[in-house]
Amino acid sequence: QNWTRVAGGITGAVALPIVPGHEIAPIRAAFKAALATRAEWDGRIAELQVFEVRADAIELRLIMSAADPAALARLRLAMRETMVEWLRVEMPDALRREI
């Protein structure tokens, strides 16, 4: 999470671990589509980055922006739930089974 102010807003991230071997593009498209529906999103930053690659997992970072800390907190929670649910329905094999 980054509380740095940028152009009147703040940015934050959600970590999303997936199983290696799955396409990233559909996840990126789903993230951007879901983010566009959220009133908390200020429209500035919407990026999905491959943050780390290990033998057992790929960590995706969902980077997003909001106008203030409260909106960012709500947005991060909503997007985490939305993307886990999207993966459960659309790409269930991408969800890690072990911790």
RADASUL-V251519 format. One record per residue. N is the residue number from 0. SS is DSSP state (H for helix, E for strand, L for the rest). PHI is phi as a letter, one per 30 degrees, with the letter a starting at -180 (none if undefined). Layout:
BEGIN
n = [N N]
ss = [SS SS]
phi = [PHI PHI]
END
This chain:
BEGIN
n = [0 1 2 3 4 5 6 7 8 9 10 11 12 13 14 15 16 17 18 19 20 21 22 23 24 25 26 27 28 29 30 31 32 33 34 35 36 37 38 39 40 41 42 43 44 45 46 47 48 49 50 51 52 53 54 55 56 57 58 59 60 61 62 63 64 65 66 67 68 69 70 71 72 73 74 75 76 77 78 79 80 81 82 83 84 85 86 87 88 89 90 91 92 93 94 95 96 97 98]
ss = [L E E E E E L L E E E E E E E E E E L L L L L L H H H H H H H H H H H H L L L L E E E E E E E E E E E E E L L L L E E E E E E E E E L L H H H H H H H H H H H H H H H H H H H H H H L H H H E L L L L]
phi = [none b c d d b h i b b c a b b d b d b d e j c d d e d d e d d d d d d d d d c d d d c i d b b b c b d d b b b d c a c c c c c c b b b d a e d d d d d d d d d d d d d d d d d d e d c b e d d d d c c c]
END
